[in-house]
Amino acid sequence: MSDSILGYAVQYGGYILELALLVLIMRTGQWRKRIYVCLYLFLLLSVDAVGRPLVLHKYGVSSPQYSYFYWMSDVLLILGAFLLVCSLFRRACAGQEKMWDLLLPTLGAVFALVLGISLASLHEHYKNLVSVFIVQFQQNIYFACLVLNTLLYILLQRRESEDAELAMTVCGLGIQFAGPAANFALVYLAQNNERFWALYQYLGPLCTIGMLATWFYAVVHVPQPAKVAGKERAPAWASSALRPEGAK
């Protein structure tokens, strides 16, 4: 009974935070700056709060329809997270087009490498697409996102970026990626031990809540860079007219 109550609390607590954060960003007018974050939040809401409950209600938890929808939507979420990381790299490279021109093919190569490694698993298990390819692809993308997000954080630290909101967004994604990635490794090392699988059921949503709470703090408490009105510069002719004769 207590496990079910905890599960519902974590589940619906995540839904509330997703919706509240999305509404807050839209109402404060920050959606233009955080457009990719908003798209990712909308994707989370569409899958977690709408899509999965509807399919579950219609077909049942043990139906193949729900199983396929669950795993395919999981892949959609991690692909959305990968694109979000790429967009944050783009934002971190604002004003440095040469760096972005170098990073863009690198990010594409990382995705191609992960896809190739995941496809290689079908050579031996081509009859079971869901349990082999999708799970393998999801795990590989999680680890790739974790590494890329860590490199992005290091990049921000080395450049001494003053964009505190971007740094908080990256930290929130680090929470989201680190928990499931570590749990994937634990489940693998424990040979699918049921206790680790039960931990995974709570760890993923809790990490999502941690990410959303970090982003919520960034929106509410991190000050936005204010536009400082500089003093109007006097025209060249005026400054020259004010100079005393003989002064250069």
N, C-alpha and C positions, 0 to 999 in steps of 0.2 A: 504493500500500500504506500509506504513512504517513498519507495523507488518511483512509483508512478506519479506521485505528487511532485517529486523533484524533477522528473522528466518533463511534466507539463509546465512547471515553473520556468525551467531553462528554455523550453521551446517557445512559450508565449512571451517570455521576457525578451527573447531575441527578436520576435516579431514586432513588439512594441518599440524597441530601440531602433530597429530599422526604419519603421514608419516615422517615429518622432524625429530622427536625425534627418531624414529626407525632407520632411515638412519644415524643419528648422532652417535647413540650408536654402530652401526655396523662399521662405518668408523673409530671411535676412538679405536676400538678393545676392548671395554668394555662389549661386549655381553656375554662373558663367566661369568663374575661376575653378570651380570644382565639378565641371561638367562630367568628367569621366568617373569621378567618385559617385555622382548622382546616378549615372547610368548603371554602375555596379550595384548600388543600393536598390535601384528599381529591379534589376535582375534578381537579386536576393529575395525581394518581396514577391516577385512574380512566381518564383520557383517554390520558396519555402511556405509562404502564407497563402498562396492561391493554387498553383499548379498541383503540388503534391497532395494537399488535403482533398482537392476535387477528385483526383484519380483514385486516391485511397478510399474515399466515400463511395465511388461508383463501382470499383472492381474488387476492393478488399485487399488486405495486407499480404495475403499469400498468393495473389493472382500474378500471372506472368506479365500482364499489362502494367501493373504497378512496379514490378521489379525492373522492367525495361525502362519505364519512365524515370524511376528513381536514379538509375545508373547513368542514363543519358543526360538527365538534368544536372547530375553531379559533374559530368564532363563539361557541360555548358558553363557551370559556375567557375570551374577552375580555369577554363579558357578566358572567361571574363576577367578573372584575377590576373592572368598573365598579360592581357591587354592593358589592364590598369597599371601594372608595373612598367610596361613599355611607355605608357603615357606619362608616368612620373619621371622616367628617364628623360623624355623629351622636355618636360618642364624644367628639370634640373640643368639641362643643356641650353636653356634659353639664352640667346645672345652668343652662343658658341656653336655655330653651324658646322664647323669642321669636326668637332667632337661628336655631334649627332650623326653626321655623315659616316663616321667610323662605327658608331654604336648600332645604327639601324641594321646593317647587314649582319652584325654580330648577334643581335637578338633574333633575327631570322634564322641564322645558322643554329642557334641553341634550340629553337623550336623544331627545326628539321631534324636535328640530332635526336631529340627526345622522341619524336614521332617515328623515326627509323628504328630506334632501339625497341620501342613498344611494338612495332609491326613485326620485328624479328621473333617476338614471342609466339606469333601465330604459326610459325613453321612447324611447331610441335603440337600446338593446341588449336588448330584451325576450326575445330568443330564447336568450340565454346567461346564465342565472341565476347559475351558479357563478362564472364568470370575471369578471363585471361587478358584480352586486349584492353578493355575499358579500365579495369582495375590497375593493370600495369601502366597504362598511359596516365591515369590519374596520379598514381604515386610518383612517376617520373616528373610530371609537370609540377607537382607540389615541391619536390626537392629542387627543381630548376628555379622555381619562383622564390624559394627560400634563399638560394645562393644569389640570385640576381638582386633581390631586395636587400641583402646584406651588403653587396657591392655598391648598391645605390646609396645606402647609408654612409658607407665609407667615403664615397665620392662627395657627399654633402659635407662631411666633416673636414675633408681635405681642402675643399673650396671655401670653408668657413661661411657657408650659405646663411644669409640672414632671413631666409624664408622659414620661419618657425612652424608655420602650418604644414608645409611640405614635409618637414622632418617628422612631425607628429603623425602625418598620414603614413609615412614609411614605417614608423615604429608600430603603428596599429596593424599594418599588414604583416610585420614581423611576428606579432602575436598570433595572427591568423594562420600563418604558414608553419611556425615552429611546432605548435602542439600536434596537429595531425601528422606532420612529417616525422616527428619523434615517435608517435604512436604507431605509424606504419612500420617503423623499424622494430619496435617492441613486439608487435604482433607477428612480424616475420621471424624474429629471433625466438619467440616463444612457440613457434609452430602452431599458430592460430589457437592459442590458449583462450578459453572462454572468458576468463577474468580480464584479459587484456582487451578482448572484443567488447566487453561491457564497459570498460574504461573508455574505449574509443567512442561509444555512443554518447557519452557525456563530454568528452574532451573537445570534440569538434565544435559543438554549439557553445561551450564555455569560452573557447578561443575566439569565436565569432563575437560573442558578447564583449570580450576584452577589447577586440578591435573597434567595435562600435562605440564603446565607452571612451576609448582614446580619441576617436574622431569627434565625438560629442564634446569632449573637453577642448579640443582644438578649435572647434567652431565657437564655443561659448567664451573661453578664457584667453585664447591666443589673440593678441591685438592685431588688427589688420594694419598694414603699412599705410600711414596717412600721407596724403599729398601735401608736401610742405610748399607753401607759396613762397618762392624765392623773391628777392628784391628785384624789381625791374631794372635792367641794365640801361644806363643812359646811352643814347645813340653816339656813334663815334664823333659826329661833328660837334655834339654838345660837350663831350669830354675834352676835345681839342680846344674848344672855345674857352674853356675854363682854365686851361693851362696858362701860366704867366709867360710872357714873351721870353724867348730864348731857352725855355725848358723843352726837353725832348720827350 
